[in-house]
Amino acid sequence: MTIDFKGRVAIVTGAGGGLGRQHALALAARGAKVLVNDLGGTRDGSGGSVTAAEAVVAEIRNAGGEAMANNASVTDFSAVQAMVQQVVDAWGRVDILVNNAGILRDKSFAKMELADFELVMSVHLMGAVHCSKAVWAIMNEQKYGRIVMTTSSSGLFGNFGQSNYGAAKMALVGLMQTLSLEGAKNDIRVNCLAPTAATRMTEGLMPEAVLAALKPEAVVPAMLVLASQDAPNRTILCAGAGTFEAALTQGVWIGTDVLAPERLAERLADVTDRAGETVPHSGAAQGSNEVTKAMANATWAA
């Protein structure tokens, strides 16, 4: 079985860099037409420019793929609706939505301003709501859709200084749980991806050796499986350093080469096997499990 996206149309938010860029590049490399959305702001959500999205579009086109850019803020429902219309006007359908856009405003709860709590909730949660709502009728009508929500170990298991981020990320799990039920009759499958990756959002938070293992590309196989025609439904898939778990099973180290998505699809039952499942003390345990398995396999640096 080969996972490909020929004839499929995808929207990836927050795709101007980091994980989103890798998601967009991977979908395009396997045949999807991709709308690259990115506000172009800093990691705290300030500023904005279409340049980041346009650069990724150029990469895709230079590799022979088809893509276009959009810099709508996912917090603006009207702008999101216009973005989806842009895709429909150009390509006639929307098959895949990867809700990846996000920001950080980290502080302990005691020191956090409510405005920073509300903004993080707005971008992560309402951003995903806006995008999902804008494609929902289209996916229902065409009786096909794949939506990937980006959750986090900070939401699933907690992380000091991230009450706003953790609340938003766990809320996305609740959103996924219900949308997966409501969309099932029309083959709309909704899942969550909980990535551990080194991007500009995590710079300075981890040692260099760990950052090297946690390259964003190592998460992509999980996204490709969740966005594929044979995707599961209502699944929380954790991914980092070539290791894949299901919130939080022991998981399986799959690797990061070009056939990793196919191997992951074949071994999904092993990934979701609940023998030895844990409820970690904090979100750091997910990354620790992933890096430990990657180091044991000693091929992550290749």
VMD Tcl script that draws the C-alpha trace (Angstrom):
set ca {
  {0.00 0.00 0.00}
  {1.29 3.43 -0.98}
  {-0.14 6.54 0.62}
  {-0.69 9.17 -2.03}
  {-2.83 12.26 -2.45}
  {-3.20 12.54 -6.22}
  {-6.40 14.44 -6.99}
  {-6.74 15.63 -3.39}
  {-6.85 19.25 -2.25}
  {-5.41 20.24 1.13}
  {-5.36 23.33 3.34}
  {-2.58 23.57 5.91}
  {-2.68 26.47 8.38}
  {0.42 27.90 9.98}
  {2.39 26.39 7.10}
  {4.98 29.13 6.56}
  {7.56 27.35 8.73}
  {8.23 24.54 11.17}
  {5.77 21.65 11.27}
  {3.23 23.30 8.99}
  {5.83 23.78 6.25}
  {6.83 20.12 6.48}
  {3.16 19.07 6.33}
  {2.56 21.17 3.22}
  {5.71 19.95 1.48}
  {4.92 16.30 2.25}
  {1.33 16.49 1.03}
  {2.44 18.21 -2.17}
  {5.26 15.69 -2.73}
  {2.66 12.91 -2.67}
  {0.39 14.61 -5.16}
  {-1.93 16.96 -3.26}
  {-2.71 20.50 -4.35}
  {-1.96 22.60 -1.26}
  {-3.17 25.94 0.04}
  {-0.36 27.20 2.27}
  {-1.84 29.46 4.93}
  {0.32 31.52 7.26}
  {-0.29 34.86 8.93}
  {3.47 35.44 8.86}
  {3.62 36.68 12.45}
  {6.06 35.98 15.26}
  {5.61 33.00 17.57}
  {3.61 35.14 20.01}
  {1.18 36.01 17.22}
  {2.24 39.59 16.53}
  {2.88 40.99 13.07}
  {1.92 39.50 9.75}
  {3.13 38.98 6.17}
  {2.35 36.64 3.26}
  {6.09 36.18 2.60}
  {6.46 32.99 4.66}
  {3.56 31.28 2.88}
  {4.79 32.41 -0.54}
  {8.25 30.95 0.16}
  {6.75 27.51 0.86}
  {4.57 27.77 -2.25}
  {7.72 28.49 -4.26}
  {9.37 25.37 -2.80}
  {6.40 23.24 -3.78}
  {6.20 24.67 -7.30}
  {9.95 24.31 -7.83}
  {9.58 20.63 -6.98}
  {6.83 20.27 -9.59}
  {3.85 20.54 -7.25}
  {0.80 22.79 -7.24}
  {0.21 25.28 -4.44}
  {-0.97 28.77 -3.58}
  {-0.52 31.10 -0.62}
  {-2.89 32.78 1.80}
  {-2.15 34.90 4.88}
  {-5.58 34.99 6.54}
  {-5.64 34.99 10.32}
  {-7.48 31.89 11.50}
  {-9.07 34.07 14.20}
  {-11.03 35.94 11.48}
  {-13.90 33.75 10.28}
  {-14.69 35.96 7.28}
  {-11.06 35.76 6.15}
  {-11.10 31.99 6.64}
  {-14.28 31.66 4.57}
  {-12.63 33.70 1.80}
  {-9.57 31.43 2.00}
  {-11.71 28.32 1.55}
  {-13.56 29.98 -1.34}
  {-10.16 30.73 -2.91}
  {-9.42 27.00 -2.84}
  {-12.82 25.97 -4.21}
  {-12.61 28.55 -7.02}
  {-9.19 27.26 -8.03}
  {-9.47 23.52 -7.47}
  {-13.17 22.75 -6.97}
  {-13.03 20.89 -3.65}
  {-11.38 20.58 -0.21}
  {-10.39 17.09 0.90}
  {-7.93 17.72 3.73}
  {-7.65 20.33 6.46}
  {-4.63 20.34 8.73}
  {-5.28 22.74 11.61}
  {-1.70 23.58 12.55}
  {-1.67 27.35 13.21}
  {-0.72 28.35 16.74}
  {1.10 30.80 18.99}
  {2.71 30.77 22.42}
  {2.25 33.19 25.32}
  {3.87 31.18 28.13}
  {3.75 32.31 31.76}
  {2.72 30.77 35.05}
  {-1.00 31.13 35.67}
  {-0.35 33.54 38.56}
  {1.52 35.93 36.26}
  {-0.48 35.45 33.08}
  {-2.66 38.27 31.78}
  {-6.15 37.15 30.77}
  {-5.62 38.77 27.36}
  {-2.78 36.30 26.71}
  {-4.98 33.40 27.80}
  {-7.80 34.52 25.51}
  {-5.55 35.11 22.50}
  {-3.98 31.65 22.70}
  {-7.45 30.11 22.99}
  {-8.62 32.19 20.05}
  {-5.79 31.14 17.72}
  {-5.60 27.44 18.61}
  {-9.20 26.57 19.42}
  {-11.32 29.10 17.55}
  {-8.87 29.06 14.65}
  {-9.50 25.33 14.25}
  {-13.25 25.86 14.74}
  {-13.32 28.56 12.05}
  {-11.39 26.49 9.52}
  {-13.34 23.31 10.23}
  {-16.67 25.14 10.01}
  {-15.65 26.74 6.70}
  {-14.94 23.35 5.08}
  {-17.60 21.28 6.86}
  {-20.48 21.78 4.39}
  {-18.14 21.16 1.45}
  {-16.87 17.91 2.93}
  {-20.40 16.79 3.78}
  {-21.61 17.49 0.26}
  {-18.74 15.64 -1.41}
  {-19.01 12.86 1.21}
  {-15.30 12.91 1.93}
  {-13.04 14.80 4.28}
  {-10.00 14.43 6.51}
  {-9.41 16.92 9.33}
  {-6.30 16.84 11.50}
  {-6.33 18.84 14.74}
  {-2.96 19.64 16.30}
  {-3.14 18.89 20.01}
  {-0.14 18.63 22.36}
  {1.28 16.72 25.29}
  {0.85 20.02 27.17}
  {-2.89 19.62 26.79}
  {-3.04 15.87 27.21}
  {-0.77 15.71 30.25}
  {0.01 19.29 31.36}
  {3.08 21.50 31.28}
  {4.19 24.18 33.75}
  {3.67 27.69 32.40}
  {1.25 26.68 29.65}
  {-2.21 26.82 31.18}
  {-3.53 28.77 28.17}
  {-1.84 26.57 25.57}
  {-2.72 23.36 27.42}
  {-6.37 24.37 27.79}
  {-6.61 25.19 24.10}
  {-4.90 21.98 23.03}
  {-7.11 19.78 25.20}
  {-10.18 21.62 23.92}
  {-9.18 20.55 20.42}
  {-9.41 16.93 21.56}
  {-12.98 17.53 22.68}
  {-13.77 19.19 19.36}
  {-12.28 16.22 17.50}
  {-14.25 13.70 19.55}
  {-17.59 15.22 18.55}
  {-16.78 16.15 14.95}
  {-15.52 12.60 14.35}
  {-18.95 11.31 15.37}
  {-20.93 13.88 13.40}
  {-18.85 13.52 10.25}
  {-18.65 9.73 10.13}
  {-21.80 9.20 8.07}
  {-20.30 11.23 5.21}
  {-16.77 9.79 5.51}
  {-15.35 12.85 7.24}
  {-12.67 11.47 9.55}
  {-11.35 13.73 12.28}
  {-8.24 12.96 14.33}
  {-5.67 14.65 16.56}
  {-1.91 14.83 16.13}
  {0.21 15.48 19.24}
  {3.67 16.36 17.90}
  {6.98 16.73 19.66}
  {9.24 18.72 17.36}
  {11.97 21.32 17.37}
  {10.72 24.45 15.62}
  {11.00 28.17 16.32}
  {8.24 27.56 18.89}
  {10.61 25.36 20.92}
  {13.98 27.05 20.35}
  {15.90 27.41 23.59}
  {13.70 24.93 25.43}
  {15.67 21.73 24.75}
  {19.33 20.58 24.54}
  {20.93 20.56 21.07}
  {21.16 16.75 20.82}
  {17.46 16.42 21.60}
  {16.57 19.19 19.15}
  {18.43 17.28 16.45}
  {16.42 14.12 17.13}
  {13.15 16.02 17.20}
  {13.31 17.41 13.67}
  {9.86 18.45 12.36}
  {10.09 15.98 9.48}
  {9.88 13.11 11.97}
  {6.28 14.04 12.81}
  {5.04 14.15 9.22}
  {4.34 10.40 8.74}
  {1.64 10.62 11.42}
  {-0.03 13.56 9.69}
  {0.06 11.74 6.34}
  {-1.62 8.68 7.85}
  {-4.30 10.80 9.56}
  {-4.96 12.72 6.33}
  {-4.97 9.68 4.05}
  {-7.91 7.89 2.44}
  {-7.49 4.98 4.87}
  {-7.15 7.23 7.93}
  {-8.53 6.09 11.27}
  {-11.28 8.14 12.88}
  {-11.31 9.61 16.41}
  {-7.67 8.84 17.12}
  {-5.05 10.81 19.07}
  {-1.69 10.01 17.51}
  {1.47 11.22 19.26}
  {4.62 11.63 17.20}
  {8.22 12.69 17.63}
  {11.75 11.57 16.68}
  {10.35 8.80 14.48}
  {8.39 7.28 17.37}
  {4.60 7.06 17.31}
  {2.27 6.52 20.26}
  {-1.43 6.82 21.02}
  {-1.88 9.00 24.11}
  {0.26 7.52 25.76}
  {0.88 3.94 24.79}
  {4.40 2.56 24.68}
  {4.37 3.24 20.95}
  {6.62 2.05 18.15}
  {9.73 3.56 16.61}
  {9.08 3.71 12.87}
  {11.78 6.07 11.65}
  {11.69 9.07 9.36}
  {12.53 7.89 5.84}
  {10.24 8.19 2.83}
  {8.44 4.89 3.58}
  {7.75 5.73 7.24}
  {4.08 6.64 6.55}
  {3.44 3.26 4.97}
  {5.15 1.42 7.84}
  {3.16 3.46 10.34}
  {-0.10 2.62 8.59}
  {0.82 -1.08 8.65}
  {1.74 -1.02 12.35}
  {-1.01 1.28 13.64}
  {-2.46 -1.56 15.72}
  {0.91 -1.89 17.51}
  {1.03 1.86 18.07}
  {-2.43 1.86 19.65}
  {-1.85 -1.30 21.72}
  {-2.74 -0.25 25.27}
  {-0.46 -2.73 27.02}
  {1.88 -0.67 29.19}
  {-0.11 2.52 28.61}
  {0.75 5.34 31.01}
  {-0.73 8.61 32.25}
  {2.41 10.77 32.50}
  {3.10 13.25 35.27}
  {3.62 15.95 32.63}
  {3.84 16.40 28.88}
  {7.62 16.04 28.97}
  {7.16 12.28 29.26}
  {5.95 12.03 25.66}
  {9.11 13.63 24.31}
  {11.26 11.55 26.66}
  {9.69 8.31 25.40}
  {10.17 9.37 21.79}
  {13.77 10.50 22.14}
  {14.71 7.38 24.16}
  {13.40 5.12 21.40}
  {15.08 7.24 18.70}
  {18.44 7.12 20.49}
  {18.11 3.36 20.93}
  {17.65 2.97 17.18}
  {20.54 5.38 16.51}
  {19.48 6.30 12.98}
  {17.71 9.60 13.65}
  {20.75 11.72 12.76}
  {21.09 10.25 9.26}
}
mol new
graphics top color blue
foreach p $ca { graphics top sphere $p radius 0.5 }
foreach p [lrange $ca 0 end-1] q [lrange $ca 1 end] { graphics top cylinder $p $q radius 0.2 }
display resetview
